[in-house]
Amino acid sequence: MIDISIVVYVLNSVGFFLFYALGQKNEIYWLPYALSVLLGMGLYFFYVFSGRETKRIKGWIERRYWLFFLLSGTFVAELIMSIPLNISTGWFSTSGNGLGSLSNLITDAVGFHFTGGAYLSIIPFIGIVAASPMFLLLMGLEMGALVVFRMKRIKWLEKRINLSFALIAYFTYTLYGPSYILGWRNLPLWANVGALGSVRGALILPLLLSYLVYAILALLFGRRSYCGTLCPSAVMYGGTLGHEMISLNYGSRTSKKNIGSKYSPLIQKVAAGSWLFMLGSALASFAISIHMVNLPFDPAILYSLLIWNLLWYIFFISIPFVGMSPCRRYGWCTTGTFVGFFSKLGLFKIKAVDPNVCLKCPTKDCVTACEVGLGDLPAQFIKNGYFKSQKCVGAGSCIEACPYDNIHFYDIRNVVKDRLASKSPRTE
């Protein structure tokens, strides 16, 4: 049924995209559009909450090109569907008729001016629509439903709390903040969808302080404080669909080359390039603000647009070919590598109660359950008694999968408990 709903989304959304593109103003066309939205989402939620997706999802994993169609079809459908919704609610304004009227969305939202027509404008156009309130609402409702469904199935309280924070984070500062809080979209280089601001004087200190907060949280709680809780990707990946796609980490040729706790030399170059892109964009944006240079667009806005509003979705729909959690594994997310660095330096680790249990374990379920493909989990447990890696996002799938209940998180909470226990008077 999800297959049918995606086809319904695509066909009807394209129809109403053309409706606005051609400048037709007959509102009677809203009726089939509204019915298609209700029908498609009705089928989707019925399928998710009835639990029937578990019977088909493994078939999708085995059929990579069909899974690619599922992910890309959902993205395209919601992207196109959100355009008339944004226009009707007043988030987008158009003028004139035809495709030229839609091209004004780019100029109005970001200020990009491209010579060469619609072909050169399609990338910022997709980015702007992907950051729009109606698109984020549709995406949040559907992916959020998967998260809620998973929360109903798991018994681990900490993971349920973690997913709850992820949902709150998504709807608070991905949807509500950029849409309803004045000035939110002017934040520069905020590590999230919804911020398209330039780097300028008064905002530099808060920008740096936000990264300081990220660093402190990573030192205390590990990379899971951001990549597994505060980042909207936690919502996207935390649902049932994302959880089932973990097996792609060991089936994709590209993914197999990036299994383990260390970044490969190629990924290190990608991460370095991402940081150079971000820092260069920040410096150029600041130079514009103090009138040192003059450019037709702001590089900091371009960076945020490409990284969070376009590249993230490209990676998401490419999961069938690159494996699960590409934003966490392939180094292009500068915030991810930033918190990963401090996580490796900090207190967070995954500890084994008894390393001998890991040595004798015949299945190594922790490996096949890991969302980021950390294939050397058992080796570190056996050698060190714990696992520590800058790539570990603390999703907890390995802990859930362990048949012996032999591994657990260790962070600042455990450190405090251990020190208090060591200072408490011993009684005979």
Secondary structure, 3 states (H helix, E strand, C coil): CHHHHHHHHHHHHHHHHHHHHCCCCCHHHHHHHHHHHHHHHHHHHHHHHCCCHHHHHHHHHHCHHHHHHHHHHHHHHHHHHHHHHHHHCCCCCCCCCCHHHHHHHHHHHCCCCCCCCHHHHHHHHHHHHHCCHHHHHHHHHHHHHHHHHHHHHCCCHHHHHHHHHHHHHHHHHHHHHHHHCCCHHHCCCCCCCCCCCCCCHHHHHHHHHHHHHHHHHHHHHCCHHHHHHHCCHHHHHHCHHHHHHHHHHHCCHHHHCCCCCCCCHHHHHHHHHHHHHHHHHHHHHHHHHCCCCCCCCCHHHHHHHHHHHHHHHHHHHCHHHHCCCHHHHCCCCHHHHHHHHHHHHCCCEEEECCHHHHHHCCCCHHHHHCCCCCCCHHHHHHHHCEECCCCCCCCCHHHHHCCCCCEEEECHHHHHHHHHHHHCCCCC
